[in-house]
Amino acid sequence: MSKPTRAANTAPGDRTKTALGWTHGARFLTTASRLDQLPGSELPEIAFVGRSNAGKSTAINQLAQQKRLAFASRTPGRTQHINLFELGPKDAADTLFADLPGYGYAAVERSAKLRWQQVMSDYLQLRRPLHGVVLMVDSRLGFTDLDRRLLALIEPRVANGEVRLLVLLTKADKLNRNEGQKSLMAAQAVLAEMSTENSDVGITLFSALNKQGLGDVAETLYGWTHPEPAELQASADEGADEGADVDTEAPGASEASPAAPTAES
């Protein structure tokens, strides 16, 4: 199971500055209540998901170094849209952040919950531009049943390497050093069950309050969509070795797909 790392041929300080400069340029693109309202762009998308009180919007705002880029509703369970943000040069965006509705609160009518459950399920399982998922988990609680359902939903795409996964153990400032290590080890044990030779799974303690882990997270997300030359060459070599064995079947769908956690935020 991989963890957030820096490219070996790039100075840590330079890499962090580049990544944070990239996230700082995030800007609102559009909002959608259905998948067919999302743009047909082929830009890689990185989705942010998690319980309604796990600190999802705050983490996005900290990464972007903007106070209100991602809007957090005062009433949990009321935000029912997918919000997209562009990153990269204004005339040549290279990545999209997707802020998905949170889950875990009962402030929405059952019909809305069921509708959003299907929207989230379809997005996470079938959205072709989806490149990575950032899952927010409260470090004090660990993976809840709903978080595990989310993991089960994306496991097929993570296992085959199609979608990357980074788990942020949020609110780490609430834990002392020993508690933080215990939270990290417990989460690693859960993620180890879904890690394969092809998967790219990372985990880190994170705090939006004191910015713990902020630089590492920015570097990881930047690296997902801006691979180093060595990585590109390795990927090309691997593709050449596989030759005719490459599976050309459309990814994402499965015969029996687990239901998404009830979408609310």
Secondary structure, DSSP 8 states (H G I E B T S, - for coil): -------TTS-HHHHHHHHHHHHHT-EEEEEESSGGGS----S-EEEEEEBTTS-HHHHHHHHHT-SSSS---SSTT---SEEEEEES-TTS--EEEEE---BS---S-HHHHHHHHHHHHHHHHH-TTEEEEEEEEETTT-S-HHHHHHHHHHHHHHHTTSSEEEEEEE-GGGS-HHHHHHHHHHHHHHHHTT--SS--EEEEE-BTTTTBTHHHHHHHHHHHHS--HHHHHHHHHHHHHHGGG---S-SS--SS------B--
